[in-house]
Amino acid sequence: MWGLVADQLLNFLGNEAPIIANTQEIFPTVNVLPGEPFDTSEVFLDEEQETATALVKRSDGEASELSDYVSQIPRVRNQNRPQEELPDYSGTSEQVSEGSVPFEPLGDAGYITAQLHDSSDGTVMLMPGDYEIPVTLFCMNQKASSPPGHRYVLAPLRGSRASIIAALNARAGGLDLDYQPLQVLSWNIQAGMAYSEMPAESQSLVDRLIPDYQDQLRGDFLQEIESTYNSLSGVAGLPSFNVALNQLGEVGRIVREYQQFRDTLVRYQSNYNRLFSELIPSGITTTAIGGATRTPWSKLDDRVYARMITENSAGGQGKFQIRVLAKRTPAGILLNAVQVAITSIIGDSQTEDVQSKTGIPEAQPTSPPTDVANEPSNNGATSDNENETPQTEDLPKPSAPIPDDPTQPPGEGWEWRGNGPNGSSEGAWYNPETGESLHPDLDHGPPIGPHWDYIDRDGNKWRIFPDGRQERE
């Protein structure tokens, strides 16, 4: 009877565990990055040029014509040679090669982050080319070390709460939020805790970033597995749940680990430093060294290769690198966008002793950095105010106050321009004298939320929020 109960609970764990770690379910890997150069005269489109070029953004943030795109990024790839046997990653220290075409990321990481904010599954659409996204690394194990420079291979994010983690990581991308509260929230989600049991700071982040997932956070994973056991033990006459765990072998061990994980989170609430000391043992070095020359490429799709590399540990920076291959057809080289998984991917550590990682895209600069090449070096020292973000009160303001009623003009001289009625999302209030415009985006969902899009006298774009906050688009 114990065996039957254990099998039933193991089946429940396989279907309902918040995050499922399966080191065998990784994407195929290669040590040689595929890709071949080709003659741009072979390029053609399978759809309207406007549709295709709408997906093209260069690193300077400007949209480009297709011809400009091809000339600016001549290293668009296609695998136009016969398939050959490429060495699979075997866990050895075999060097990773870039193949015949070096990896040179020219794609705009900020454009990817913007797509993620509206993504429901952590995927984006990318044209052929190379991309590199700086990410902050988040731990995905209940208790394991996080040595710097570990080698990760990519796997799909699985589990009953995988979609919640993917949405959280996508919507937090580029917002420059504090790492520690986000990691605490991620741990609470991974532990299967209900929203009502989370610390207030975690609840606030849920409300801001993933309010549409609150219903999926109502249940408590440990209560659900205990209820499943009780439904079985009522028939079999078995002992209480906690007593039975000692008789349930591997299932009992897994449940005990979840209980310890949950108890730690409840005990220390939002105290990240205490949680870090409990959940991430220190003093451990990795024997699986990663980095650019040791981390293999994962084949996510016939045309998409990616990897996550880092020299850092938990909370540090990593890089998510992507190559999208162009498609060779009998008619030539097809330039079309493909779907690429970003936050629905996990960097699997391939060992229970090291934390697997997901990545949240870091905030990207919205304007070229100040040219400091000719500034005095000051021997590398920086002042307290250097690189400080301007305060809201120092930012350019509209020449008229934001109207409480979006259907009414902000002030004298402002006129409505657009296809929709006054105050709708299909238009904006425009001041022909100053060149300013105010577009109401009051139904915008998380993570950005309701705001007004403001273009100032110099053509700079801003978001102005109901609470007075203002940020550069």
N, C-alpha and C positions, 0 to 999 in steps of 0.2 A: 504493500500500500504506500509506503514511503516513496518508493520509486515512481509510482504514478503521480503522487502529489508533486514531487520534485519536477517531473516532466511537465506538468501543467504550469507550474510557476516559472520554469525555465522558458516555456513558450510565451508566457506573459512578459517576461523580461525582454525577450527577443523582439516583441512587438511594441512594447510600451516604454522601454527604458528611454529616459530623456535624450541622452546622447549615447550612441552605440559605437564602441571602439572595436574595429575589426582590422587588425594589421594585415590581413590577407586581401582585403577588398581595396586594393590600391589600383590606380590607373597604371597601364603599361608604361615602362620607362625606357629611355634610350640615353646613351652616353654621347651620341653624336646628334647635334641639332639639325634636323632636316631643313632643306631650303636651297633653291638654286636661283641665280640671277636669270633674267630673261630680257628680251627685246621689248621695250615699251610699245613698239608699233603693233604688237600682237594684242594689245589690250582692247577689250570691248565691254559693253554693259548689257545686262539682260533686262533693264528697266529704264524708266525715265532718268535722264542725267540728274535732274533736280533731286530726285529721291535718293540717288546714290550719294551725291555730293553733300546732301544734308547730314550724312553720317560722317563726313570727313572734317576733322579739326586738326590743324597743325599745332605744334607746340607753342606758337605765339598766340593761340587762342582765336585766330581768325578762320572763318570758313574759306574754302578754296574751290576753284573750278577743278574739274577732274584732271585736266591737262596739267594744272599746277601741282595737284596732288601727286601725280605720277612723276613729274620732274623733280619735285622736292623730296620725294621718298622713292628713289629708284630701286631701293632694296626691298620693295614689295616682293613677297616670295611665292613660289609655287614649287611643288615637288614634281619636277618634270622629267625625272629620270626613273628607270624601272625600280620597283621596290627591291631593296636589298636587306639582307639580314643585319640588323643593327644590334649591338650588344645590349642585353638587358642588364639593369642594375642588379648586382648580386650581393650587395652589402660590403663589397671590398672597397679599397681606396683607389679604384681605377679612375684615371683622369677623365674629365668630361671635356669634349671638344665642341667647338662652335660649328664644325663642318665647313662647307665651302663658302658660306656667306656669314660673316661675323654678325653677332647680335648687336644691333645699334638702335636702341629705342628712341624713336622720334614722335611716337604717339603722345597725345596730351592726356596726362593722368587726371587732370582736373575735369576733363570732359567725361572720363569714365566715372569719376565720383558723382558728377551731376546725374548721369544715367542711373546710378545705383539708388539715388534718393527716390526715384520713381519706379524702381524695380520691385516686383512682388516676390521674386525667387532668388535674388542675389546674382542675376545674370545681366549682361549688357550686350549690345550689338557692336562689333568691331570690324572695320575694314581690314584688308590684308596689311601687314606691317608688324613692327616690333613695338612693344609697350612695356613700360616699367612703372609700377605703382609703389611708392613708399608706404609701408604699412606699420602699424603698431601691433606687437605680438601679444596675443591673449591665450592664457592657459586653458586647456580643455580636459584635464584629468582631475580626479578627485584628490589625489595626493601623489606627487612625483616631483623629481628635481627638475631644474631648468638651467642646465649648464650652457654657457655661451658657445656659439658657433656650431651647434649640433646640426646634423644633416637630416632634412625632412623630405619625404616623398608625398605626393599629393593623393588624396582619396576623397570620394564624395562624403559630405557631411550627412550622417544618418542618425535616426532616432526620432521619437515622437515630438521632440522639441527642436529638431534641427532647423525647421523652417523659421522658428522664432529667433534662434541665434543668427541665421542668415539675414533676416530682416533687421535685427538690431545692428549687426555689423555694417550692413549696407546704409542704413539711415544715419548712423553715427559717423559715417565716413566724411572726412573733410570739415567737420564741425569744430575741431580743436577742443574737444571736451577732455576733462581730466580722466586720465587712464584708470586711476584706482577705483572710483565709483562704478565705472563701466565693468571692470573685472569682477567686482563684488556682485553686480547684477548678473553677469554671465554665470558665475558660480551658482547663484541662487536658481537660475533657470536650469543649469545642468543637474542640480540636486533634485529637481522635480518639485520644488517648493511652490505653494500656492501664492498668488499675488498678495493675499491678505496676511501671509506670514512673513513677507519680505520686509526689511528695514525701510523706513520712510524715504531715504534717499534713493533706494532702488525703485520703490513705487513711483517716485517722481520721474525717474528716467523712463519707466514704462509709459507713464502718462504722456511724456513729451515725445518719445521716439516710436513706440509701438503700441499705441492705445488700442488699435484694432486687433491686437493679440491678447487682450485681457481675458476674453472668454476662454482661450486655450490655457490660461494660467490660473484658472479657478481651482482645478483639481490638485490634489497632493499625491505625488507618486507613491510614497510609502504607505499612505492610507489605502490607496487603490490596490496595492499588492497584498496588504493585510486583509482587505475585504475579499480578494480573490481566494486567499488561503482559507478564510473563515467559511466561505461558501462550500469549500471542499471538506473541511474538517467536520462540519456539521453532519455530514453523511457518514464519514469514516470514524467518528469518535476520537479524533486526534487531539493532542494537547493544545494549549494556547499558542499563539503565533510565535512569541518570543522564546518560549520553551522549545518549540519545534525547530527553530532555526539551527539549533545544535545538531539536529538529526538530518538536516537537509543538504549536507555536503557542500558542493560548489554553489548551489543556490543560496544556502544559508550564509556562506562567506560573502557573496555579492551583496545581499541585503544588509548584512552587518556593515559593510563598507559604506553603503548609502546612509545608514543610520549615523555612523560616525561623521560622515561628511556633513550631513544636515545638522547634527548636534554642534559641530564646530561653527557653522554659519550662524546658528541661532545664538550661540554663546557670545560671539564677537561682533555680530551685527555688521555695522559699516566700518569696523576697525580694520582697515586693509593691512596694516603692519602686523597685527596679531594673526590675521588669516594667512598672510604670506608665510610667517614663521611656522605655522601649523601645517600648511598644505604644500609648501614648496621647500623641501629639505635642501640645505645648503652644503657646500663643500664637496660637491660631486662634479667631476669632469667627464666630458664625453669621449668615448672611443670612436664615435662615428662623426668624424670631422666633416663639416659642410663647406659653405662658401661657394664662390662662383666656379671654382675648378673641381669641386668634389660633389656637387649636388646634381643629380641627373635630371633630365627633362621628362615630364610626364605627358603622355599623349592623351589629352582630354577628348579629342575628336580627330577625325582624319585630317583636318586642316588646322587644329589648334594644339600647340605645345606650350606648357607652362611649368614654372617651378617657383618655390619660395626659398630664398636664400637669406642668411643672416649670420652675422658675427656676434650677435647679442643674445640675451636671455629674456625672461619674462618682462614685459613692459618696454623692451627696447625696440629698435627699428629693424625691420626686415624689408625685403624687396620682393614683390610679386612680379615676375617677368613672364611675358606672353609673346609668342610668335604666332601670327595668323597667316597661313599660307594662301596665296591666290590659287584659283582652281583652273587647271588646264583642261580645255575641252577641244574637240576637233576643230572648232572655229577659232580658237586662240585662247588667250588668258582672260578669264572672267574675274572682274573686280566686283565682288559683292560682299556684303557684310554677313557675318556669322554670329551666332549666339555663343557667348563665352561666360562660363561660370567664374565668379569672383568670390563672393562671400559664402557661397554654398559649397566651398572647398575647405578641407582641413589639411594642414601639414602634419602627416602622421610620423611620429618619432620612431616607429618600428621597435619600440621597447616599452614595457610597463614602467621602467625606472625613470623615464624622461617625459615631461609634459608634451603632448601634441599641441599644436598651435593653430589658431585662426588669426587672420589679420584684418584690422580696420584701417582703411585708407586714411592717410594723414592729410591734414589741411594743406592745400596748395596755395602758393602766392597768387594773389589776384592781379598783381601789377609787377612789372620788372623791378628787381631789387635795385636799391640805390647803388650807383657806381661809386665804390670806395677805393678804386684802384689807385687814385692819386691822393687819398687821404693819408695823413700821418699815421704810421702803424701803431704808435703808442705801445710798442713792444707786445702787441697782442692783447693788451688790457682793454676792457670795455667799461663804459660808465654805467651807472644804474639805469639811465634813461635810454641807452642805446637800443635801437630796434623796438622801442616801446610802441604798442598799438595806440593810435590816437584815441582819445576819449570821445564819446558820442557828442559832447557839446562842442568839440573842435571840428566836427565834420560839416560839410556843406549842407545847408538846410533849404527846403523849398521856400520860395519867396512869399508863399501864403501857407497858412496852417493846414494840416491834413483835415479834411472835412469829416465830421462825425457821420454824415449821411453821404455815401459814395455817389448818390445820384445828383448831388449838388456840387457846383464848381467850388474849388478851394478859395477862390477870391475873384476880384474884378479882373477881366482880361483873359481868364482861362476859358477854353472852349473844348467841347467834347469831340474827339475824333475817333472813329471806328465804325465797324459794321453793326455793333450791338447797341442797345439802348443805354442811356446814361447810367454809369456805375456798373455796367456789366463787365465780364472778363474779356469781351471782344472790343476793346478800345481803351482810351486813356484820356485824361484831362491834359490839355496842352496849352502852354503859354507862348504864343507866337513872338512876344517881345523878348523873352529871355531864352527861349528854346528848351525850357524845362518841360517834363511830362511826369504825370502821376498815374500809374495803372493800378487799380484795385485788384489784389489777388487774395481776397478775404476768405476764400474756400480752400486755400492751399493746405494739403495734408501734412502729416509729420514726415520728416523731422523738422522741416523749416517752419510750417505753421502759417496762419494768416498774416498778411503784411501788404504794404504798398510798394510797388516797384517805382523807384524814383530815378530819373535821368537828370543830372544837374546841368548847369550852364556850360560846363566843359565836356559834356557827353559821357561822364562817368556814371556807372550804374550802381544803385544802392537798393537795399531793402530797408524799409522803415516799419517797425513792428508797433502794435497797439500800445505796448508799455514804454515806447520811446526809444528802444534800442535801434541802432542803425548799423548795418554792415555792408561791406562792399560785395557786389555780386561777382 
